[in-house]
Amino acid sequence: MTSDTPVSDALAGRRKFLGFTHGYWMLNTIEMFERLAYYLVRSVVAIYIMQADDPGGLHFTAADKGMIYLLWFGFQSVLPTFTGGYADRYGYKKTLALSITLNVIGYVIMATQTSLAGFTFGIIVLATGSAFFKPSLQGSLAQNLTSKNSSLGWGIFYWVVNVGAAIGPMLANFLRHDYGWTAVFLTSAAIMSLNYLMLFTYREFDSGADKTVGPGQVFVRTIKNLGDMRLITWLLIMSCFWLMMYSLWDLQPNFLLDWNDSGDVARFVQNSILPDSWAVETDRGLMVPPEILLNLNALLIVALMIPVSWAVRKLRTLESMIIGMGMATAGVLIAGFTTTGAMLLLGVVGFSLGEMLTGPKKNEYLGLISPPGKKGLYLGYVNIPVGIGGMVGSKLQGYVYGNFGEKAVLALKYLAEHTDHLAGKSWNGKVSSLETATGVPRTEAFATLQDVTGLDAAQATELLWNTYHPQYLVWTPFAMIGVAAIIALVIFARLARRWNDMNV
């Protein structure tokens, strides 16, 4: 399955800069703008969608958020399974132009629509644009790499992704607090529009695919390649890992706002050269916004991704991924089981190192085992684990957090179980009926608990934490899935030593 000789021949005459073609660096610039726009929204949109005490948010439920994220992952990460083949067939440049347009439209819809249906439609348009963007850009990038420089090349690419991911949350923090939520989405649209300018400098890279086949034949070829059970097995293993990772990223913003006391980090911020806006006064005291705390992930990757890629360049890609999965799983548990900011950041360090050893390697692995003329197709497959893991994980997140983790829900539950707030009314034990049973809206639940118990916000939070132990019920199931993925990949890596076409 592997052969990069035609690619090497095609690259021989191209101009180079720091060991890579000019086209490689131009593609990285396009990716940086796209990721900056994406993470500007993604780092805070979980708060906008469901946080009960955010005055400008949509106040949807955890189940609604789970449904939105399921569709987001479905369109963004499963659709590239099919769009990758079309990018090879019809050209990377045309596909990129389409994706940029869809992304801009999606952000504008999200900025203007506040109904569940309208906002979800904006997500779907955005995700569809991303589905065309990923394989066209990554397939084009793969045409600029060889087996000799692919490890470092994909590592640099992952580094560029996280430059956008590092800047995005800080910009989001400024925009949402100073200008409101609409400004967040419209700024993302403006940043994504910069890639129209980049397309003028874009040189089309020949995929090597047969340009005479029709759309139906491209679809058949896509499905046919998925008939390799070894490839299917690897994709399913990686799906379990990304289920765990995306659960961390998508749940942590809400979990941190509900439970984490980042006062220790806030005091450090105040006594340092860091921006004072990173320390925000809340009902529980001075805290650091979740998008700033979690941004350590992207900052670490920006600082360490290239050295880490160089350090593991001689490791088999499968071996690197196994080590990375172990570190990421440990980081998830450390970050999820604590209520203090400093320990959370320690967990972020763990799963960030794990991500550096796993994320770029999945791209590298499929880029190396893909046959000539099928780079876009195979790098469309790389999104399957993200899609399956994200979709299944989104539903699990909605159920787990909506029933066992959200502070507003647990406040209602405490009112029903431990006070006389029901006033003779009965509760059937279902979370969905808590608002009706208690007569308290979810958005007012925590404030009502404080009134009833006479506790301040910090004390009421501690009461709910010690009563319901959300850390164990929320994070343990996802960590167990991560452990299962590690064991499965160890077995797969041993078997792969027998397969020359997959032993990379």
C-alpha positions in Angstrom: 0.0 0.0 0.0 2.9 2.4 0.5 4.9 4.1 -2.2 5.9 7.7 -2.3 8.3 7.4 -5.3 6.0 9.3 -7.7 5.6 12.0 -5.0 9.3 12.2 -4.5 9.8 12.6 -8.3 7.2 15.4 -8.4 8.8 17.3 -5.6 12.3 17.1 -7.0 12.1 20.3 -9.0 10.1 22.4 -6.6 11.7 25.3 -4.6 12.4 24.5 -1.0 12.5 26.5 2.2 13.8 24.9 5.4 13.6 21.5 3.8 10.0 21.8 2.6 8.4 23.1 -0.6 7.0 26.5 -0.8 3.6 24.9 -1.4 3.9 23.1 2.0 4.3 26.4 3.8 1.5 28.1 1.9 -0.9 25.2 2.9 0.1 25.5 6.5 -0.8 29.2 6.4 -4.3 28.4 5.0 -4.7 25.8 7.8 -3.7 28.3 10.5 -6.4 30.8 9.4 -9.0 28.1 9.3 -8.0 26.7 12.7 -7.9 30.2 14.3 -11.5 30.9 13.1 -12.6 27.4 14.3 -11.0 27.5 17.8 -12.1 31.1 18.4 -15.7 29.6 18.3 -15.0 26.0 19.5 -13.2 27.1 22.7 -16.3 28.9 24.1 -19.3 27.7 22.2 -20.1 25.0 24.8 -20.7 27.8 27.3 -22.8 29.7 24.8 -25.0 26.7 24.1 -25.9 25.4 27.5 -24.3 27.2 30.5 -27.4 28.0 32.7 -25.9 31.1 34.4 -24.5 32.8 31.3 -26.7 35.8 30.7 -26.1 36.0 26.9 -26.2 32.3 26.2 -28.8 30.1 24.5 -29.5 28.1 27.7 -30.1 24.8 25.9 -29.9 21.6 27.9 -27.0 19.1 28.0 -29.1 16.8 25.8 -29.6 19.6 23.3 -25.8 20.3 23.3 -25.2 16.5 22.9 -27.4 16.5 19.8 -25.8 19.6 18.3 -22.3 18.1 18.8 -23.4 14.8 17.4 -24.5 16.5 14.2 -21.4 18.6 14.2 -19.1 15.6 14.4 -21.2 13.6 11.9 -21.0 16.2 9.2 -17.4 17.4 9.9 -15.7 14.1 10.5 -17.6 11.3 8.9 -18.5 13.2 5.7 -14.7 13.6 4.8 -14.7 9.8 4.3 -16.4 10.5 1.0 -15.3 14.1 0.2 -11.6 13.0 0.3 -12.1 10.9 -2.9 -13.8 13.8 -4.6 -11.0 16.2 -3.7 -8.6 13.8 -5.4 -10.8 13.6 -8.5 -12.0 17.2 -9.0 -9.0 19.2 -7.6 -7.9 20.4 -4.3 -8.2 24.2 -5.1 -11.8 24.0 -6.2 -12.7 22.0 -3.1 -10.9 24.4 -0.8 -12.8 27.4 -2.4 -16.1 25.6 -1.7 -15.2 24.8 1.9 -14.1 28.3 2.7 -17.4 29.7 1.4 -19.4 27.2 3.5 -17.5 28.0 6.6 -18.0 31.7 6.3 -21.7 31.2 5.8 -21.9 28.8 8.8 -20.3 31.3 11.2 -22.7 34.1 10.0 -25.7 31.9 10.6 -24.5 31.0 14.1 -24.1 34.7 14.8 -27.6 35.5 13.8 -29.8 32.5 14.8 -30.7 31.8 18.4 -33.4 29.1 18.0 -32.3 25.5 18.4 -33.1 24.7 14.7 -31.5 27.8 13.4 -28.3 27.6 15.4 -28.0 23.9 14.6 -28.4 24.6 10.9 -25.5 27.0 11.1 -23.4 24.3 12.8 -24.3 21.9 10.0 -23.2 24.4 7.2 -20.0 25.0 9.1 -19.3 21.3 9.6 -20.0 20.5 5.9 -17.4 23.2 4.9 -14.9 21.6 7.3 -15.6 18.2 5.8 -14.5 19.5 2.4 -11.6 21.5 3.8 -9.8 18.7 5.7 -9.1 16.1 2.9 -8.5 18.7 0.2 -5.9 20.6 2.3 -4.3 17.5 3.9 -4.3 15.5 0.7 -2.5 18.5 -1.0 -0.1 18.6 2.0 0.7 14.9 1.6 1.7 15.5 -2.0 4.4 17.8 -0.6 5.9 15.3 1.8 7.9 12.1 1.5 8.6 9.2 3.8 11.9 10.9 4.8 10.3 14.2 6.0 6.7 13.1 6.8 7.2 12.8 10.6 8.6 16.3 11.0 6.3 17.7 8.2 3.1 16.4 9.9 4.5 17.6 13.3 4.9 21.1 11.9 1.5 21.0 10.5 0.0 20.0 13.9 2.1 22.8 15.4 0.5 25.3 13.0 -3.0 24.0 13.9 -2.3 24.8 17.5 -1.0 28.3 16.8 -4.6 29.0 15.8 -5.8 27.0 18.7 -3.7 29.0 21.1 -4.7 32.4 19.8 -8.4 31.6 19.4 -9.4 31.2 23.0 -7.6 34.3 24.1 -9.3 36.3 21.4 -12.6 34.7 22.3 -12.2 35.7 25.9 -11.7 39.3 24.9 -14.5 39.4 22.4 -17.2 37.7 24.4 -16.6 39.8 27.5 -16.2 43.1 25.8 -18.4 42.9 22.7 -20.7 39.9 23.2 -21.3 36.6 21.6 -22.2 37.8 18.1 -18.8 39.4 17.7 -17.2 35.9 18.4 -18.9 34.3 15.4 -18.6 37.3 13.0 -14.8 37.6 13.8 -14.4 33.9 12.9 -16.2 34.5 9.6 -13.8 37.4 8.9 -10.7 35.4 9.7 -11.8 32.5 7.5 -12.4 35.0 4.6 -8.6 35.7 4.6 -8.1 32.4 2.9 -9.7 33.7 -0.2 -6.6 35.8 -0.5 -4.4 32.8 0.0 -6.1 31.0 -2.9 -4.6 33.5 -5.3 -1.2 32.2 -4.3 -2.3 28.6 -4.4 -0.7 26.3 -7.0 -2.8 23.2 -7.7 -1.1 20.0 -6.8 -1.9 17.0 -9.0 -3.3 14.2 -6.8 -2.4 11.5 -9.3 -5.9 10.3 -9.3 -7.8 9.3 -12.5 -9.6 12.4 -13.6 -11.9 10.5 -16.0 -14.0 8.7 -13.4 -17.5 9.9 -12.5 -18.9 10.7 -9.1 -20.5 7.3 -8.7 -17.2 5.6 -9.4 -15.4 7.8 -6.8 -18.0 6.7 -4.2 -17.6 3.0 -5.1 -13.8 3.4 -4.7 -14.2 5.1 -1.4 -16.3 2.2 0.0 -14.1 -0.5 -1.6 -11.0 0.8 0.2 -12.9 0.5 3.5 -13.2 -3.2 2.9 -9.7 -3.7 4.4 -10.5 -5.1 7.8 -7.1 -4.1 9.1 -7.8 -0.5 8.3 -11.3 -0.8 9.8 -9.9 -2.2 13.0 -7.4 0.6 13.3 -10.0 3.2 12.7 -12.3 1.7 15.4 -9.5 1.7 17.9 -8.7 5.3 17.2 -12.4 6.1 17.5 -12.3 5.0 21.1 -9.3 7.2 21.8 -10.9 10.3 20.2 -14.2 9.7 22.0 -12.3 10.1 25.3 -10.3 13.2 24.1 -13.3 15.1 22.6 -15.3 14.3 25.7 -12.6 16.1 27.7 -12.5 19.1 25.4 -16.2 19.5 25.0 -17.2 18.9 28.6 -14.4 20.7 30.4 -15.6 24.3 29.7 -18.9 23.5 31.4 -17.3 21.3 34.1 -14.7 24.1 35.0 -17.4 26.8 35.3 -19.5 24.5 37.5 -16.9 23.0 39.7 -13.3 24.1 39.4 -11.9 26.7 41.9 -9.1 28.3 39.9 -8.5 31.0 42.5 -5.0 29.8 43.0 -4.2 30.4 39.3 -6.1 33.7 39.3 -3.9 35.0 42.2 -0.8 33.9 40.2 -2.1 35.8 37.2 -2.7 39.0 39.2 0.9 38.9 40.6 2.5 38.2 37.2 2.8 40.0 33.9 -0.1 38.1 32.4 -3.2 40.1 31.4 -5.5 41.1 34.3 -8.5 40.1 32.1 -7.5 36.5 32.7 -8.7 36.9 36.3 -12.5 37.4 36.4 -14.6 38.0 39.5 -17.4 35.4 39.9 -19.9 34.5 42.6 -17.3 32.1 44.0 -14.5 34.7 44.0 -11.7 35.4 41.5 -11.4 32.8 38.8 -9.7 32.2 35.5 -12.1 31.6 32.5 -12.1 28.0 31.2 -11.0 29.0 27.7 -7.8 30.5 29.2 -7.1 27.5 31.5 -7.6 25.0 28.7 -5.5 27.1 26.3 -2.4 25.7 28.1 -3.0 22.6 25.8 -2.5 24.6 22.6 0.4 26.7 24.1 2.2 23.5 25.1 1.8 22.1 21.6 3.0 25.3 20.0 6.1 25.2 22.3 6.9 21.5 22.2 5.3 19.9 19.1 8.3 20.3 16.8 10.9 19.1 19.3 8.6 16.1 20.2 8.1 15.2 16.6 11.9 15.3 16.1 12.5 13.2 19.2 10.0 10.4 18.2 10.9 10.5 14.4 12.5 7.0 14.6 9.6 5.4 16.5 7.1 3.4 14.6 3.9 5.5 14.3 1.9 2.8 16.2 4.4 2.8 19.1 4.2 6.6 19.4 0.4 6.5 19.5 0.4 3.8 22.2 2.6 6.0 24.5 0.5 9.0 23.7 -2.7 7.3 24.5 -1.4 6.3 27.9 -0.3 9.8 28.8 -3.6 11.4 27.5 -5.7 9.0 29.6 -3.7 9.8 32.8 -4.1 13.5 32.0 -7.9 13.2 31.6 -8.2 11.6 35.0 -6.0 14.2 36.8 -7.8 17.1 35.1 -11.3 15.6 35.8 -10.9 14.5 39.4 -9.7 17.8 40.8 -11.4 21.1 41.9 -8.2 23.1 42.0 -6.8 25.1 39.1 -3.1 24.0 39.6 -4.0 20.3 39.5 -6.2 20.9 36.5 -3.2 22.4 34.7 -1.1 19.4 35.6 -3.7 17.2 33.9 -3.7 19.5 30.9 0.1 18.9 30.6 -0.5 15.1 30.6 -3.1 15.0 27.9 -1.3 17.6 25.8 1.9 15.5 25.7 -0.3 12.5 24.8 -2.0 14.4 22.1 1.4 15.4 20.6 2.4 11.8 20.4 -1.0 10.7 18.9 -2.6 13.4 16.9 -0.1 14.0 14.1 0.8 10.4 14.0 -2.7 9.3 12.9 -2.3 11.6 9.8 1.2 10.4 9.2 0.2 6.8 9.4 -2.5 7.0 6.8 -0.4 9.3 4.6 2.4 6.6 4.6 0.2 3.6 3.9 -1.9 5.3 1.3 -1.3 4.2 -2.4 -0.3 6.8 -5.0 -3.3 8.9 -6.2 -5.3 8.3 -3.0 -3.7 10.7 -0.5 -6.9 12.7 -0.2 -9.0 9.6 0.0 -7.0 8.1 2.8 -6.6 11.4 4.7 -10.4 11.6 4.5 -10.4 8.3 6.4 -8.4 9.9 9.2 -11.5 11.8 10.2 -13.6 8.7 10.7 -12.2 8.1 14.3 -12.8 11.7 15.2 -16.3 11.5 13.7 -17.4 8.2 15.3 -15.7 9.0 18.6 -17.2 12.5 18.6 -20.7 11.4 17.7 -20.9 8.6 20.2 -19.1 10.7 22.8 -21.5 13.6 22.3 -24.5 11.5 23.1 -22.7 10.0 26.1 -21.7 13.5 27.3 -25.3 14.7 27.0 -26.5 11.8 29.2 -23.7 11.6 31.7 -23.3 15.4 32.3 -27.0 16.1 32.1 -27.8 13.5 34.7 -24.7 13.3 36.9 -22.5 16.4 36.3 -24.2 19.7 35.6 -24.3 21.9 38.7 -27.7 23.4 37.9 -29.3 19.9 37.6 -27.6 18.6 40.8 -28.9 21.7 42.6 -32.4 20.8 41.5 -31.8 17.3 42.6 -30.6 18.4 46.0 -33.7 20.6 46.4 -35.9 17.6 45.6 -34.0 15.0 47.7 -32.7 17.0 50.7 -35.0 19.9 51.4 -38.8 20.4 51.8 -38.9 22.4 48.6 -41.2 19.9 46.9 -43.8 21.0 49.5 -45.8 17.8 49.3 -45.4 17.3 45.6 -43.8 14.1 44.3 -40.8 13.6 42.1 -40.5 10.5 39.8 -36.7 10.4 40.0 -36.2 11.5 36.4 -34.0 14.5 35.8 -36.2 15.6 33.0 -39.0 16.3 35.5 -37.0 18.1 38.1 -38.0 21.6 37.0 -41.7 20.7 37.0 -41.4 18.9 40.4 -39.6 21.7 42.2 -41.1 24.6 40.3 -37.6 26.1 39.8 -36.2 26.9 36.3 -32.8 25.3 35.6 -31.3 28.7 35.1 -32.3 29.7 38.7 -31.6 26.4 40.4 -28.2 27.2 42.0 -29.4 30.6 43.3 -32.5 28.9 44.8 -30.3 26.3 46.5 -28.3 29.1 48.1 -31.4 30.8 49.3 -32.9 27.6 50.8 -29.7 26.5 52.5 -28.3 29.9 53.4 -24.9 28.9 51.9 -22.8 31.2 49.7 -21.8 30.1 46.1 -18.5 28.4 47.1 -20.1 26.5 50.0 -23.1 25.4 47.9 -20.8 24.1 45.2 -18.8 22.2 47.8 -22.0 20.7 49.2 -23.1 19.4 45.8 -19.6 18.1 45.0 -19.4 16.1 48.2 -23.0 14.9 47.9 -23.0 13.7 44.3 -19.3 13.2 43.4 -19.7 14.4 39.7 -16.0 13.9 39.0 -16.2 10.1 39.3 -19.5 9.7 37.5 -18.5 12.0 34.6 -14.8 11.1 33.9 -14.4 7.5 34.9 -16.4 6.0 32.0 -14.5 8.0 29.4 -11.1 7.1 30.9 -12.1 3.4 30.8 -12.8 3.7 27.1 -9.3 5.2 26.7 -7.7 2.3 28.5 -9.6 -0.2 26.3 -8.2 1.7 23.2 -4.6 1.4 24.5 -4.9 -2.3 25.0 -6.5 -2.8 21.6 -3.7 -0.7 19.8 -1.0 -2.7 21.6 -2.4 -5.9 20.1 -2.8 -4.3 16.7 0.8 -3.0 16.7 2.1 -6.5 17.4 0.0 -7.9 14.5 1.1 -5.1 12.2 4.7 -6.4 12.3 3.5 -9.2 10.0 2.1 -6.7 7.5 4.7 -4.9 5.5 2.2 -2.5 4.1 1.0 -1.3 7.5 4.1 -1.7 9.7 5.2 1.9 9.8 
